Amino acid sequence: MSPTPVLSVESVHVAFGGVHAVDDVSLVADEGSRWAVIGPNGAGKTTLFRAIAGEVSPTSGRVNLLGEDVTEMAPHRRVHRGLGRTYQVTNLFPALTVEENLAIAAIGTNPRRFRSWFPLRMGADTGGRVVDVLERVQLIDKREHRVDELSHGEQRQLELAMGLAAQPKLLLLDEPAAGLSAAERGLMRQLIESLPSDLTVILIEHDMGLALDLVQHVMVLDNGAVLASGSPTDIRENEDVQAVYLKVD
């Protein structure tokens, strides 16, 4: 018997009035697989992520997480079942320290979380997890700094750390290199490459060199529908993709 996919998106359609933001999209991601979802602005990439995360409800179709139908499940319950998420725009607590931000993300999956809100009281397990994640994203020396003291690149590193803090099985990265310098993009690439091999990662990224070099599978969206799907080599050589997205004459 084949192992259960970490994520199965089955003919998902998301419509806002007469606008078909996501149009009959399907995707199956196995444990440890690396996917990129690419396409021009307005192609439906972030809306697809929002449907997977539970932030919008599909008009039709189904989303399965680790073999469970989560189509109607609230976002926080999906997090408890193994979904991690980052955003295009940094979504952090600027007045708190790096360590406090991560503690909130880690404690948020604990059933007793509301007994330990403020002041934050981390147990040994949570404290150890926070240190491990900070070391992984190379922010351990910034643990006591307030977030508003960090550079934009460091805040993007912290966003990645927040997505990892709850120990997800599936991590959605929405433009992790957005606004980064060349050197910062190089570091972000290293951090993504070093993620655990059993973690399933799906990323949206406009930096094509970064996206196609990091993944094994690529889905191209255009006007909400799947234009092409395949390996990075397949996508680079696909004439429809070149015409619509890569703008090759």
Order of alpha helices (4+ residues) and beta strands (2+ residues): beta-beta-beta-alpha-beta-beta-alpha-beta-alpha-alpha-alpha-beta-alpha-beta-alpha-beta-beta-alpha
